[in-house]
């Protein structure tokens, strides 16, 4: 597709990645279950579910009623300086990451077809999607160093003599809509596609995505396409704002409170709002789609699950519906809060600021949802990485490790996992309320108006916390 800006410059909007990934769904393939579906399902006890919901209500009330804005502002502004970290090694680390990625693609195409023996599925779905997300939330923007595009792009730009900016410009109104479209394709492939763990199928999808992204970067410039079209960079940069590690423009590191950097963020455009809500709704639907409740709505016996090929239609419908419902409820809560407070700021600005309070909830549910998969499938990843082509290698000394699925079984392990899962969701809720409260003071300096504006959004956060705990407590298939 092409068009022209007011100045006459050609604009091109390459949405071919989403189309290409969608095409893979049409290829004939054997049906594989998601490998993590074979893992252990530890249902949160009902007592945790009820107590967690009551605790969320109590904390929300205390935050809204008792915490003054000045105290919160001093709390969020505290920093502990550390040291400086330059960018000199960034390109080299990215090139190493690209070399590892290329090896994984080759392993996917030519290695074992067993998704637990081939390293590609476990690296993509466990170490990258579950593990790197957690690292971003703890240590900050590691992805800007680890991503497999920066080093090759920097090398190519030097060889070709091009600068940071590409010959074409994306229109401002486009925002990060390309990343939204691609994130939906990514979520659909992971959650709905019949065989997301098939190594060859995943290798084609990941390799094609890398190639088309790499071609878009010199066309539009690495910085611009990273902000607008590269879904992982957009997602990980949002998650990194939660991290208690801050790095300024001069490379100086400092420690801050978790989620403190969110309050320094600018309002997100509509595309950014959609991206954050889609990120949360897709992980939530991942949990919902396996529940007896959801499968029963479509006449599927969860005790005799017929396979993912039979629920493609209902899964696609559910993925879209979950996003639409969450977006509608969130926007209504913001609108109602602005009405109660006496609207003093544009609705778009209020929604663009307050959506940042979703980040702690999204990260908390991500941790709770993927914790058992990270602990079990992470061991499969360690073993398969030592022998990526199933040739009897032992590159890292981990090829012969015995996978201990019991790490998530037994009374003691279950107790720790339950507490971590429930604690993560409740803590995420508390931080989300604190962040939203800080933004409310930014939008409405008067105490009464700020509290009123937060009442509907706080109710939504409480409901979502209870929903998250219910997902951990209700029976699931797989």
N, C-alpha and C positions, 0 to 999 in steps of 0.2 A: 504494500500500500504506500502511496506517496501523496504529498501535498506540498503547499508552499506557505512560508511565513509571510508576514507583511513586508519584510525586506526582500522577499523573493528567493530566499535560500530554500533548498529542497529539504523536506522533512521525510524521513522514512521511519516506519514503525514496524520493526521485525517481530511479529508474534509467531514466527515459524517454530520456535522451540516448543510452545504449548501444543501446536498442531502436530509436531513430530512425535512428541511423547504420547499424544492421544492416538496416533496411528499405530503405536505398538500394541494397543489394546485389540486391534483388529487382526494381529498376526496369530496364526494357530499355535497353541502352546499347551503343554500339560498343566494341569491345575496343581499348584503348590500352595500349601497353607503358609501363612506368615510364620516364620520359624519361632518367633516369640509366642505364637499361639500354643505351641507345644509345651511352654513353660508352666510353672506353677501359678495358680491363681489363689491368692490369700485374701479371703474376704474379711474386710474390716468388721470387728464386732459391733453390734448395734449400739452398745453403750458408748463407744467412741463417737459414733455418728450423731447420737442425740446430744452428748455432752459438748462435742465440738460445735454443733449448731448453736447451743445456748451460750457457749463462750464467745462465739462470734458476735451474737447479739449484744452481750454485755460490753465487750470491748468497743464495739461501734458506738454504743450509747455514751460510754465514758469519753471517747475521743471527741465526739460532737459536742458534749455538754461541758466538759471540764478543761480541755487543753486550750490555752490562749494562743493566739497567733504568734506573739512575740517569742514565747518559749519554744514553739515548734520551729520557728525560723532560726533561732540560735542552735537548736538541736541539729537541723539539717546542714548548717553552714560549717560545722566543725571539720577540720582537716588535720591529718598528721603527715607532714612532708616525709618523703622517703629519699629517692635518688633519681637521677636522670637516665633515660633509656633512649638512645638514638635510633635512627632508621637504617643504619648502614648495613645491617645483616638481613633486612627484610626481604630483599629480592632473592638472596641466596637461599633463605629458608623456604620461600615460595617455590623456587625451582626444585628443591628437594621434595617438597610436597607434590609438585607436578610429576616428578619421576616416580614417586610412590603411587600416585593416582594412575599413571600409565601402566605400571606393573599390575595393579589391581584390575584394570580393564582387560589386560591380556589374560590374567587369571580367570576372569569371568568368561571370556570367550573360549579359552583353551584348557582350562583346569577342570576340576571335578564339577559334576552337575549337582552334587549334594550341597544344598545351601548352608549346611552346618560345617562342611569340610572346606568349602570355597570361601576365601576371606572377603570377597566383595560384598555379599549381602550383609554380613555382620559389621563390616566397617561402615557401610552406608547407613544402615538402619539403627545400629547400636552405638558404635563409637562416634559417628558424626552426628546423627540426628539426636540421639539421647545424650551422649557423652560431651560433645563440644558445646551443646546448648548449656549444660550444667557448668562447664568451665567458663563460658562467656559470662554467666551470671555470677561467678565467683571472682574471676581474675580480670574481667574486662575484655576488650576487643582483641583477643588472640587470633580471631579469624582473619583480620586484616594482614597478619603475617603468615598464616597457615594456608590461605586459599591458593588453589593451583593455577590462578590466572595472573596474579600480579607480576611474578618473576618472568614468565614467558612474555607477557605484554611489555614489560620494561626492556627486555632483551630485544624484542622485535622493534620497538619504537626507536631504540638506539641504532639498530642495523638499517632501518628505513629512514632515519633522520626525522621522524615525526615527533610532535610534542604531546603534551598531556591531553590537549583538546583535539577531537576528531573533526573532519570536514563538515559533518552534519550536526545540527542541533535538534534536540527533542523539544517540542513545544512545552511551555510551562504548564499548560492545562493538563498535560498528560500525567504529570506527577509520577507516582510509582505504580500506575495501573498495569504496565507490563509485568511488574513483579507480582501483582495481585493475581493476574491471569496465570502466570507460571506457578505460583504457589498453589493455586487450586488444582492445576494439572499434577503437581508434585503430590499433594494430599490425595487426589483421586488415585494416582498410581500406587501409592503406599497402602491405602485403605480399601480400595474398591477393585483394582485390577486383580484378575484371577491368579497371577503368578509374579508378584513383586520380588520374590526371593529367588526366582530362577536366575542363576548367575549370568547366562548368556543374554537373556532378555534385559536384565538390569544393566549389563555392560553396554548394550546398545543405547539404552535410554541415557545413562550417565555420560557416555562418550559423546553422543550427539549433543547433549546439553552443553558439555564443556566446549565443543567445537563452535557451536552457534554463538555462545556467549563470548568466546574469544574473538570471533569475527565481528561481533557488535562493538567490542571495546575500542578498536582503532577507528571504527566508523563514527562513533559518537564520543569517544574519549573515555578512558578508564574511569575517571571520577564520576562522570555523568551517568554512564550505564550502570556502574555499581550502585549508585543511589536510586536509580529508576527501574532497572530491569533485572538485576541479578538477585534472585529471590533469597539465596542464602545470606548474602551480604546485607540485604535489607533486614532480614529477620534477626541475624546475629548482632547487628549494630543496635537494634532496638533492645534486645536482651541485655547487651553489654551495659546499657544505661542503669541497670539494676546493680551492677557489681560494686563492691566496696573499694575498688581500686580506680583511681582517677589519673588520667594522663593529659596534661595540657598541651598547647600547641608547640611548646618548646621541648617537649619530651620529659618533663619532670613528673614523677609519680608521687601520689599521695593517697593515704587511706581516708575513706569517708564512711558514713553510715550507709548500709544497703538501701538502695532506692533514692539516695540523696540526689544523684545526678538527674533523676527524672524531673525534679522540680525546676531545673535550669533549662529544660527543653522548650523549644518553640512549639506553637500549635501545629498539629499535623493537618495537612490538606485532606479532603475527602478520601483520596486514594490511600493515604497513610492510615486513616481511621479504619477503612475497609480491610487493609492488610492486617492490622493488629487483631481486629475482631475475627477475621478468618483464621489466623493462627491459633487463637484460643478455641474457636468453635470446632476446628478440625480435630484437635487433640481430644476435646470433649466428646465429639462424635465417635472417635476411635473407641473410647470406653463404652459409650451408649450402644454402639452397634453390636456389641457382643453380649449384651444383657438379655436375660430371658424375657424381660418386658418388651424390648424392641423387636426381637425375633418373633415373639408371639403376635405382635400387631400384624405381621405379614404371613401368619400361618406356618412359620418354620419351627419345627420341633428342635429345641436347642440340645436335647440329649441325643439326637440323630442328625447332627448338622450336615446338610447335603453338599457343602462346599461353597466356595466364594462365587463360582460361576452362576449359581442360582439366585444370588442376592445382588447382582450388579445394579439392576434397576432400582430396587429399594435402597441400596447403599448410596447411589448417586442422588436420589431424592432426599435421603436423610442428610447427606453432607451439605446440600444446598439449603435445606430447610433449617438445619441447626444454625447456619450462618445468618440466614434471613431473620430468624426469630431473635437471635442474640443482638443483631444490629438494630432491629426495630425496638426491642425493649431498652437497649442502651440509649438510643437517641431519644426515645420517649422520656426516660428518666432524666436525661440532661435537660430536655425541653421543659418538663414539669418543674424541675428544680429552678430553672431560670424564671419561670412564671411565678413560682412561690416567692422568690427573692426580689421580684421586680426587675425585669430584664434590664441590665445596664451594659451588657456586652453582646456583640453579635453571636447568634447561635452557633455559627461555624467555628468561631474562636473558642467558645466554651467547650464544644464537643471535641475540638482538636487538642485542647489542653487536658481535659478530663479523661480522654481515652488512654493517656499515659498511665493512669492508675490501674489499667488492666494488666500491665506488664508483670507486677508481682504475683497476681493471681494466675496468669498464664504460665509463668515459670514454676510456681509452686505445684500446679497441677501436672505440668510436664515431669517434674521430679517424682511426684507420687505415682503417676501413671507408668513411667518407664523404669522405675527403680528395680523391680525384680528382673526385667529383661536385661538391664545393664549388668546386674550381678551375675546372671547365668550366661547370657549370650556373649558377654564380654570375655568369658573364659573360652568359649568356642572361637572368638576372634583371635585371642592370643595364640591358641593352638594352630589355627589355620594360617596365620601370618608367617609362621615359621616354615610352612610347606605350602606356598601359594598355588603351586601347580600339581600338587599331589604326586610328587616324584620321590618322596622319601627324604626330603631335605629337613634340616633342623637349624634354620638360620639364627634364631634367637634363643634356642634351647627350650622352647615351649611346646614343640610339636607333640611331645608325649605326655603332656599334663593330663591328669584325670579330671574331667569336668565335674565339679562338686555341685550338683543341683541341690544338695542338702543345705547349701548356704542360705536358702530361703525356706527351708522346711524345719520342722521341730518347734517345740513350744517357745524356746528361748529366742530363736531367730525370728519366729513370727511376731513375738512381742516387740522386738526392736523394730521390725519393718512396719508394724501397725503404728507404732508411736511416731516413726519418722514420717510416714505417709500422712497421718492425721495432723501432726505438728506442722508439716510443710504447708498444707492447705490452710490451716488456721493462721499461721504466721504470714502467709501470703495475703490473706484477707486483712489482717491487722495493718500491714504495711500499705496495702492498697487504700485503706480508709485514711491512713495518715497522709499519703500522697494526695489523695483527692481533697482532703481537708486543706492542705497547703495550697492547692490550686484554687479552692473556693475562696480563700482569703485574697488571692491574687485577683480574682474576678470580682469579689464583693468585699471591700475593706471593712464594711460594717459587720460586727459579730453576729447579729441576729440574722441578717440576710445570708451571710456565709453558711450558717448552720441550716437555715431553711433550704438553701440551694442544694445541700448535700443529702437531705433526707431521702428523696427517691432513689438516688444512686447508691446510698448506703443499704437501702432495702434490697436493691438488685444484687449488691455484693454479698449480702447475707444469704440470699436465696441461692446464689451461685456456689457459695461455700457449702451450703447444705446439699446442693446437687452433686458437687464433687465428692463429698463424703458418702452420699448415697451410692454413687457409682462404684466406690470402693467396697461398699457393704452389700450390694445386691449380687445375686448369683449371675455368673457369666458362662457363656459357652466357649470351648477351646481350651 
